[in-house]
Structures are given as C-alpha cells and as structure tokens.
Amino acid sequence: MSERIITLEQVNPVDIYGVNDKKLELLKSYFPKIKLITRGNTMKLVGEEEAVLEMEKKINLMLFHINKFGTLTENNIERILTDSDEENLNFEELSNDIIVYGNSGLVVKAKTVNQRKLIAAAFKNDMVFAIGPAGTGKTYTAVALAVRALRQNQVRKIILTRPAVEAGENLGFLPGDLKEKLDPYLQPLYDALRDMIPPEKLAYYLENGFIQIAPLAFMRGRTLDNAFVILDEAQNATESQLKMFLTRMGKSAKFVITGDLSQIDLPKRQPSGLVQAAKILPNVEGIAFVHLDDRDVIRHKLVRSIIAAYDHKKNNTEKTTDNNTNNNE
C-alpha cells in the first residue's frame, strides 16, 4: 500500500472538489480502488502505489489547469482523466492563456484541450479546419482569433461567411431587404462579435468594411487579401462551393473553416464539400485539421448527453446495415 498527501496551495479547494464534492466524485469514479480523504486544503491518497501515483499526476494536471486558465469544468476533468499527461501539458504550453478581452470584463480563453489545439494550429498554419459537434466552441474560438488578429494589426479585415443552405440560397420569400433576409443565417457570428467588440466600434467596423459578413455565394470572384476569413457551417457547402471558397485565399490571409459532419442539411444526393476536403487535404503543408468531440462541449451538460445518444443510435444503425449487407451476400 502507498500513501500520498497533496496540499492545495493558492487554489480554492472548491475549484477542485466542486459544489457538494461533485468534481471529487467524478475523480473518484476513475480511481475506484483508491481511498481519497480530503480535509480542508489537503488530499490524502491511499492504495496500490501505481494507481496512487497515476491519480496524483491527474490531480496535479487539474491544479495546473486551474492555475493556468483560472477555471476547471467537469468536461476539463474528464478530458484530463482520459487523455495522456503529455498531450494535456504540451498543448497548454503551446497556447496563450487569453485569446482576447471582450466586453464587460469578458475574458475569452480556450476551455478544453482541443480548443487549445485549434489555437495552436491557427498560429502555425494559414488554413485550419475545425470539425466537431455543436457546442464545442469552434465558431466562438475562431471569431476570437479573428478579433485578436485585427486588434494586433496582423490583418486589415475580418470576413465571416456561411452557406445559406436552409433556404436553398433562395431568400426571396423572407421579408426585408437583402441584409434583413441574410441576418438570421449569420446571427451566431454577430452574437460572438457582440461579446468581443464594443457596440459603437462594431458598428463602425461593419459600416466601413473592416468586418464583413456575407453568405458563401457572395465570395465567388473575390480575392481575400490581408484578411482573417472564417467559413462557418462548412458541412453545408457543396464540393464546388468549398473549392471556390478555399481558392479565394490571397496574400497574408488566415482561413478557419468550421463544421459539424453530424448536421449536414444538404439534399441527400448532394455530398458535403467538408467531407470531401477532410479526405483530400489533410496532407497538404500549411493546412491543419483539428477534431473536437463531445468532451469539448461547453454548453449545458445535456448537450453532451444528446450528442452521445445520437452517436450511439448512428453506430447501431450502421452496424445493422452492415449485418444486413453481409447476410444478403
């Protein structure tokens, strides 16, 4: 039997234990053979030496995360418990603590390992694909990176675009002028910008073209120089649309393409350009792919459960289809 004592210095024990010891119970569930005793700011671990040492490493990673990022969610804990120590540490050291300061004291930080991978990839590459389910912060992180680049004069403008696929890019039936017709599709981008840029300055940027928001179809024929360009909801771009967009890249430009392959709204016989790009481009130098998953979800905890339930159903359906195919053969 082995015994280790960890003293929580410069950390509020509640940040590790959680309200009503909720985080502590999560930690214990991964080490059922370890006896964990807490008293104030000390944690005592008792059990087999190898397991005790492993648990101590994980707790130290949790403390490292709190000291570096000022927060520790249950998703963060699960990621730390299931990933290797090396992966967690490397990507935390690669990324900056804060992406950008927003309005009303908002501090925009990466909150998960894969969000930090996205930031590191964007610093190293001119084009990054961020692929993952809803709620993983793909778009929000990308917009924060764009605002940071504009503030630091790394680019002259931000260009944000989405395919307006829900209406088949036929917006005539919606009321209002063109901007009013398009705004419902682009609202998530506006929401992120409003968090990070004061209203008066955002209005100035939009009116003077320093920030441009438009549907994907409007990108045709343009050359996007000195810009941070984000294509959101890229799973709803066709192969020809995505190729058109990617080849708009001009000098001193950064491209971030985000998408969720589980929410493709294209007609069934129309393949997604993002699916094709994920097969064709991974080995191209200067292009990086970052994959996020349900452990990166930062919305309500139910979102993660919903994603897991749908993935489970999809996997069962695919297995049934494969079995039926084999039986028919």
CORRABEL-V966576 format. One record per backbone hydrogen bond with DSSP energy under -0.5 kcal/mol. CO is the residue of the C=O (numbers start at 1). NH is the residue of the N-H. If there is no record, write none. Layout:
# CORRABEL-V966576
CO;NH / CO;NH
This chain:
# CORRABEL-V966576
2;47 / 4;45 / 6;8 / 6;43 / 7;9 / 12;15 / 12;16 / 13;16 / 13;17 / 14;18 / 17;23 / 17;24 / 18;21 / 19;22 / 21;25 / 22;26 / 23;27 / 24;28 / 25;29 / 26;30 / 27;30 / 27;31 / 28;31 / 31;34 / 34;36 / 35;37 / 35;46 / 37;44 / 39;42 / 41;8 / 42;39 / 43;6 / 43;45 / 44;37 / 45;4 / 46;35 / 47;2 / 48;52 / 49;53 / 50;54 / 51;55 / 52;56 / 53;57 / 54;58 / 55;59 / 56;60 / 57;61 / 58;62 / 59;63 / 60;64 / 61;65 / 62;66 / 63;67 / 64;68 / 65;69 / 65;71 / 66;70 / 73;77 / 74;78 / 75;79 / 76;80 / 77;81 / 78;82 / 79;83 / 84;88 / 85;89 / 86;90 / 87;91 / 88;92 / 89;93 / 90;94 / 91;95 / 100;108 / 102;105 / 103;106 / 106;102 / 106;108 / 107;109 / 108;99 / 108;100 / 112;116 / 113;117 / 114;118 / 115;119 / 116;120 / 117;121 / 118;122 / 119;123 / 120;124 / 121;125 / 126;255 / 127;288 / 128;130 / 128;257 / 129;131 / 129;290 / 130;259 / 131;292 / 133;136 / 135;298 / 137;141 / 138;142 / 139;143 / 140;144 / 141;145 / 142;146 / 143;147 / 144;148 / 145;149 / 146;150 / 147;151 / 148;152 / 149;154 / 149;155 / 150;153 / 157;228 / 158;212 / 159;230 / 160;214 / 161;232 / 162;216 / 163;165 / 164;167 / 164;169 / 165;168 / 167;170 / 169;171 / 171;174 / 177;181 / 178;182 / 179;183 / 180;184 / 182;185 / 182;186 / 183;186 / 183;187 / 186;189 / 186;190 / 187;191 / 188;192 / 189;193 / 190;194 / 191;195 / 192;196 / 193;196 / 193;197 / 195;103 / 198;202 / 199;203 / 200;204 / 201;205 / 202;206 / 203;207 / 204;208 / 205;210 / 205;211 / 206;209 / 210;158 / 212;160 / 214;162 / 215;218 / 216;219 / 217;220 / 219;222 / 223;225 / 224;250 / 226;156 / 226;157 / 227;229 / 227;254 / 228;159 / 229;256 / 230;161 / 230;232 / 231;258 / 232;163 / 233;236 / 234;237 / 237;273 / 237;274 / 238;242 / 239;243 / 240;244 / 241;245 / 242;246 / 243;247 / 245;248 / 246;249 / 248;224 / 250;253 / 251;226 / 254;229 / 255;128 / 256;231 / 256;258 / 257;130 / 258;234 / 259;132 / 260;263 / 263;265 / 267;270 / 269;271 / 271;239 / 272;276 / 273;277 / 274;278 / 275;279 / 276;279 / 276;280 / 277;281 / 281;284 / 284;287 / 286;126 / 286;127 / 288;129 / 290;131 / 290;292 / 293;296 / 294;297 / 300;303 / 300;304 / 301;305 / 302;306 / 303;307 / 304;308 / 305;309 / 306;310 / 307;311 / 308;312 / 309;313 / 310;314 / 311;315 / 312;316 / 313;317 / 314;318 / 315;319 / 316;320 / 317;321 / 318;322 / 319;323 / 320;324 / 321;325 / 322;326 / 323;327 / 324;328 / 325;329
